Amino acid sequence: MKSRYKVSLAAVLLGGGIVAGSLMNNSVNGASSSGQPGTADDPVVTKSYVDQKIAQAIKGGESASSTNSKTTTSVAPTQNATSNTTTSGASSTGKASTTVQQTEELKVVDVKPGQKLIAKAGAEFILRNGYAVVYSMDASGAIDITSGTEIVHNQAVEKNHLLSFPREGRGIQVKEGQKFGLVVMVRGGYTVQ
């Protein structure tokens, strides 16, 4: 009986040693304790980072944010291939200025009271600060992807909700009576009027 007891005890101790050793083996096998991607311990990079660095090298060290290589559509006839912004000051009053942007990265845009942020087809907005309503020339408006609803003309926009604009000519504007502007994150083409 004593020999069975000794064999059982040896098996339990051996099994416990194996389990403890496998748990402690994590740090021995090179598992990073910092867990921060992109550090010297974990040099993982994303495709967008590599594209950004390539664009910087091609442009001679310019910031890749000013020359986004993913911009594919022309915004205005006077725009050249390396510019993402064009300004035109033509209107019936002669005082209005329009800024057009086309970009695939998220961009922070400030909208002042009285201005409208008009989306190009397929653009996405996220209202970060301020009180806004949807602007639309027709019965349809924007799609609130976060809540899964449609927001029509002059209906309030909730903060931190992703809005999608399937057609051009729709956008958001500062809610009437507000004296502060909007801060909006934008992906895609837009116009500030």
C-alpha positions in Angstrom: 0.0 0.0 0.0 2.8 2.4 0.7 4.3 1.8 -2.7 0.9 2.8 -4.4 0.8 5.9 -2.2 4.4 6.9 -3.2 3.6 6.3 -6.9 0.4 8.4 -6.8 2.2 11.2 -4.9 5.0 11.2 -7.5 2.4 11.3 -10.4 0.6 14.2 -8.8 3.8 16.1 -8.1 5.1 15.5 -11.7 1.8 16.6 -13.2 1.7 19.7 -11.0 5.3 20.5 -12.1 4.4 20.2 -15.7 1.3 22.5 -15.4 3.3 25.1 -13.4 6.2 24.9 -15.9 3.9 25.5 -18.9 2.3 28.5 -17.2 5.7 30.1 -16.5 6.9 29.2 -20.0 5.0 32.1 -21.5 7.6 34.7 -20.7 10.4 32.3 -21.7 9.1 31.8 -25.2 9.4 35.5 -26.0 5.9 36.7 -25.1 6.1 40.4 -24.7 5.2 41.7 -21.3 4.5 45.2 -22.5 1.9 44.3 -25.1 2.3 47.5 -27.0 2.4 47.0 -30.8 4.9 49.1 -32.6 7.5 49.1 -29.8 11.0 47.6 -30.1 9.6 44.4 -28.4 6.7 44.1 -30.9 7.7 45.8 -34.2 4.3 45.2 -36.0 3.3 47.9 -38.5 0.1 48.3 -40.5 -0.3 48.7 -44.2 -1.4 52.3 -43.8 1.8 53.1 -41.9 3.9 51.6 -44.7 1.9 53.5 -47.4 2.4 56.7 -45.4 6.1 56.2 -45.2 6.4 55.4 -48.9 4.4 58.5 -49.7 6.8 60.6 -47.5 9.8 59.1 -49.3 8.4 59.8 -52.7 7.5 63.4 -51.8 10.9 64.0 -50.3 10.0 63.8 -46.7 6.7 65.8 -46.7 4.0 64.9 -44.3 1.9 62.1 -45.7 -1.3 63.7 -44.2 -0.9 66.5 -46.8 -0.6 64.1 -49.7 -2.9 61.2 -49.1 -2.2 58.5 -51.7 -5.7 57.0 -51.4 -7.5 60.1 -52.9 -8.9 58.8 -56.1 -11.5 61.3 -57.3 -11.1 64.8 -58.7 -13.0 67.4 -56.7 -12.8 70.4 -59.0 -11.6 70.9 -62.6 -8.8 73.2 -61.4 -7.4 70.7 -58.9 -4.2 69.0 -59.7 -3.2 65.4 -58.6 -1.1 66.4 -55.6 -3.6 68.9 -54.1 -6.6 67.8 -51.9 -8.0 71.3 -51.4 -9.4 73.9 -53.7 -11.0 77.2 -52.9 -13.4 79.0 -55.1 -15.1 82.3 -54.2 -17.8 82.4 -56.8 -21.4 83.0 -55.8 -24.3 85.3 -56.5 -23.5 87.5 -53.5 -19.8 87.5 -54.2 -19.0 86.9 -50.4 -19.4 83.2 -50.0 -16.3 81.0 -49.9 -16.4 77.3 -50.5 -13.8 74.7 -49.4 -13.8 71.3 -51.0 -12.0 68.3 -49.6 -11.7 64.6 -50.7 -9.9 62.3 -48.4 -10.0 58.7 -47.2 -8.7 59.4 -43.7 -10.6 60.9 -40.8 -10.3 64.6 -40.7 -11.5 67.0 -38.0 -13.6 69.9 -39.5 -14.8 73.0 -37.6 -18.2 74.4 -38.8 -19.1 77.9 -37.7 -22.7 79.1 -37.1 -24.3 79.9 -40.5 -22.1 77.4 -42.4 -23.1 74.1 -43.8 -21.0 70.9 -44.0 -22.1 69.3 -47.3 -21.1 65.7 -47.9 -20.1 64.2 -51.2 -21.7 60.8 -52.1 -20.6 58.1 -49.7 -19.1 60.5 -47.1 -19.3 59.8 -43.4 -19.6 62.3 -40.5 -19.3 61.9 -36.7 -20.5 64.9 -34.7 -18.1 65.3 -31.8 -19.1 68.7 -30.3 -22.0 71.1 -30.8 -25.6 70.9 -31.7 -26.4 70.1 -35.3 -29.3 69.3 -37.6 -29.3 67.5 -40.9 -29.4 69.7 -44.1 -31.1 68.2 -47.2 -32.8 69.6 -50.3 -35.1 66.7 -50.6 -37.3 64.5 -48.3 -34.4 62.1 -47.5 -31.5 63.0 -45.4 -28.6 61.0 -43.7 -28.4 57.5 -42.4 -27.5 57.2 -38.7 -25.6 54.0 -38.9 -25.1 53.8 -35.1 -28.9 53.8 -34.4 -30.0 52.3 -37.7 -32.4 55.2 -38.5 -32.7 57.8 -41.2 -32.5 61.5 -40.1 -34.4 63.9 -42.4 -34.0 67.6 -43.0 -33.8 69.8 -39.8 -33.8 66.7 -37.5 -31.2 66.8 -34.7 -28.0 64.8 -35.0 -26.8 62.9 -31.9 -23.2 63.3 -30.8 -20.8 60.4 -31.5 -23.1 58.7 -34.0 -21.8 57.7 -37.4 -23.7 59.3 -40.2 -23.6 58.2 -43.8 -24.6 60.4 -46.8 -25.5 58.2 -49.8 -25.9 61.2 -52.2 -24.3 64.6 -52.7 -26.0 67.8 -51.5 -26.9 66.6 -48.0 -25.0 67.5 -44.9 -25.2 69.0 -41.4 -25.4 72.6 -40.1 -25.4 74.3 -36.8 -28.8 74.2 -35.1 -30.6 77.5 -35.3 -30.1 79.7 -32.3 -26.7 78.2 -31.3 -23.8 80.6 -31.0 -21.0 77.9 -31.0 -19.9 75.9 -34.0 -19.5 72.2 -34.6 -16.6 69.9 -34.4 -17.1 67.0 -36.9 -14.9 64.1 -37.9 -15.2 63.5 -41.6 -14.2 60.6 -43.9 -14.8 61.2 -47.6 -15.4 64.3 -49.7 -17.1 67.3 -48.3 -17.7 71.0 -48.8 -18.0 73.8 -46.3 -20.4 76.5 -47.4 
